[in-house]
Amino acid sequence: MVPIIVLWTFFAYYTTPRIVEDKSSSHLHALQQVAQLLESHLSDSIKDLEMICSSPLLIDESEENREQRRNELVRLNQMMFRELFLLNKQGFIVDSSSPSFGMIQEYSPYFKQALRSGKTTVSEPYRSEDKSAILLSCYIPTPGSKERSVRAIKAVRELSTEWGFLRSVSKESGGDLTLVDADGNVLYSSSPLPLFSKFSSNNVLDAIRAGETGLFVNQEEKEMRYFSVPVNSYKREENGREWLLISMIPEAEFSWNLARINRGFAAVLLGTLFFLIPICIYFVRKTTSPLIVLSKASKAAGEGNYGSKVPHFGLKEVDEVGDAFNSMLDKVAASQKELESEVSKQTRKLSRTLSTLKSSNNAIEDGLLIFDRHGEILDANSAFNQLFSEENQTGIGNGTNIDDLDETLSDWLDERSSREIFTKPLSSQEVIEEEWSHAQDTRRAVSVVSAPIMNHKECIGRIWVFRDLTRYRALEEELRQSQKMEAIGTLAGGVAHDFNNLLTAISGNLSLCLPQLNDKSESYDLISTALSVTGRATGLVKQLLSFSRKSTLEIKPCDLGEIANETRNILTHTMDPSIEMEFDLTKDLWSVDADHNQMAQILMNLCVNARDAVERDGKITIRVKNTTRSVFLSDKGKNEVDDQFVCLEVIDTGSGMPLEVQKKIFDPFFTTKEQGKGTGLGLSTCYGIINQHNGWMECDSEAGHGTTMRVYLPKGKLQVGEEAPVEEIVESKDFDPSSHTVLIADDEPTVRSIAEILLKRAGYQIVTANNGAEALKIVQERDGALDLVMLDYTMPIMDGKETFKQISNEFPELPVMICSGYLCDFKEFETTKGLIPRSFVQKPYPLKDLLSQVEGSILNIAA
């Protein structure tokens, strides 16, 4: 019985709609043919009318042919029209098929359209005055016989011929046939619908226009199946106003044949049922067993057991299915094995990738925080936890919630919540850049940058990057301090240079006057005192030159630990016995390239400052150690220096310094000591010397918690004890100054005058110049016939360096002495200019030293 029901269901589901569709298509096709015949009939009648109206008799406007025109109109009207009118351009009736007509003017828009377009125009259908017929008015423009004369023929046609045609079609089809115009008015109906009445409601008519076939319920509550096709009369398609031909058949009548077919099919099925039952039983028994085996094997394969195979049953088709199933199991098993291998391989690869990504994230110095699209924390690297988490917190990572950030970032978020900050921009593609400050420590700040994580055009998460700005701000402050000290150093160097020139003039004149006085006179004592004071002023200038890095250092490999040990005894006897001194010196210290005496002086200076800050029972610790550190320096155009340094620390437990004092400690003449107890040049001089050694100084202090001063010097390239050889100066007992000529070039008249008087008294022949250009000209005019040229280091027009270079290139055998308020570094001079002066004398120079240097320079070249 089940197969019969299945077969019947199959027939009802698949066959019934097809039969309905075929029958509907057939009926619709027939209706379309009727519409085409109706269109053709209407068009042909209009074309016939156009041909008749082209008669010359109708076009002629003469009065003598008027009777013939009227007879022609009457004849044509009796053939196929209800009425015929001949209209002039203004719309007045000129002639008519009716025996009596008046001066009636035509106002129809179709008439105007016909005259304007020059084409036949057909009106919309309308009812006759007695409401017994449906009429159409056709307006055919015709040219008149006179120039610029235009006429039109109006033919009123009754649609009676078409109605007869439609009645015959309606009888053959068995259904109701209705023709409606574009406004839904009934033009013809085989059912008892009044002419020119509305076919139905607008909703029903709109539905019929939208589809060729369908169902609707008429006014009698009867379900009707309709078929509709558009009808275009002659030139009606130009205006888009189509008529509609509708065929209506009761749904019960339409489906009657289908019900009869279904009953016949049911009878055939029931008749064959008795013959099929024994056959079905046989095939069920024959096929059930293989199907059960196949089902069990399929179930086992679904559970992952691919070893259950289907045996042969002796049936060719069943055995082929079994073989195909067994082959499929083998391929699935092989594919499963390959898939498992590939999954394992990709899993290991993914694990390595995730491990590498995790390590990379942790290796980044910036803090990273990653969220998914739902606001859950996916990852936070170690830098984030180091930056924000306190020691007693476990940190942020997988498994933590966004609310856990409130406690971690409480000092950074002001009054905002972490959920507001991190979840609000999750759906945005905007890049966020902010800066956060620590609520308790305003010196701490972080840069915050956030960007979306995109998958194609979809945002799947967001990454936050946090960079600690505290260190960069400190470096910026160090850079500003370095730039400030550089500017002050330049100023101090300039002041020291000018002051040295003044001291040279003062001390020189005093030295020249002193031998002429009685050593027991009061003037001799006064001048001696003045010379002593100039000596003290010279020392002060040297400190300024050290600060400005304009002094010459005796650079050689040094051991800062040994320097600290050398100063141990001095410091022990200098310090108050109540102050504890501790030395922490690392073994195997690296050597540094430094001036030994300057380093000892710096250590003494720092320890004296620490002593003044420490009260009784305090402690001073001196520590020297190797350290590795990356730094940034702006000096000498360097952005970074070697990362291996020797660090000298002087740590005291004194009163410490507030931040505003720390910013000024390296400024010249700044001191916190009482009036008369400090010059304010100690730390500034140390700062200048350390910078001249390519190092730097740091101060770490807090009011009430002591001070730590650190000196960093780069690791040296030579071992302690390695020194460069020193050239010896050849001396001669038979030296005669009167046979030698010296050129003195200096822009300061007083300094130049002192040197000139001194050397003339010694017996030298003297030539003077106001600047380097004048000195070069004198040398060239004498063709190098001089024994020595004394050049001031800084002069207008052409300075000493450039003058020396020009003289050395033209007269390489001519000795040159450099005089300057600055101390000259010969090694740097050779590196930049390629040549080294014969000697150097620093202003203010003692007269004996000047004479010795002049004699030595001349003797050295003579040797």
Secondary structure, DSSP 8 states (H G I E B T S, - for coil): -HHHHHHHHHIIIIIHHHHHHHHHHHHHHHHHHHHHHHHHHHHHHHHHHHHHHT-HHHH---GGGHHHHHHHHHHHHHHH-SEEEEE-TTSBEEEESSS-----B---HHHHHHHHH-S-EE---EE-TTSS-EEEEEEEEEE-SSTT-EEEEEEEEETHHHHHHHHHHHHHH-SEEEEE-TT-BEEEESSS--TTSB-S-HHHHHHHHH-SEEEEE-TTS-EEEEEEEEE--TTTTTTT--EEEEEEEEHHHHTHHHHHHHHHHHHHHHHHHHHHHHHHHHHHHHHHHHHHHHHHHHHHHHTT---------S-HHHHHHHHHHHHHHHHHHHHHHHHHHHHHHHHHHHHHHHHHHHHHHHHSSSEEEEEETTS-EEEE-HHHHHHH--TTS----TT--GGGHHHHTTTTSTT--HHHHHHGGGG----EEEEEE-SS-TT-EEEEEEEEEEETTEEEEEEEEEEE-HHHHHHHHHHHHHHHHHHHHHHHHHHHHHHHHHHHHHHHHHHHHGGGS-TTSHHHHHHHHHHHHHHHHHHHHHHHHHHTT-S---EEEE-HHHHHHHTHHHHHHHS-TTSEEEEEE-SS---EEEEHHHHHHHHHHHHHHHHHH--TT-EEEEEEEEEE---B--GGG-SB--SEEEEEEEEE-S----HHHHTTTTSTT--SS-TTS--S-HHHHHHHHHHHTT-EEEEEE-TTS-EEEEEEEE--SS-TT-----------TT--GGG-EEEEE-S-HHHHHHHHHHHHHHT-EEEEESSHHHHHHHHHHTTT--SEEEEESS-SSS-HHHHHHHHHHH-TTS-EEEEESS---HHHHHHHHS---SEEEESS--HHHHHHHHHHHHHHHH-
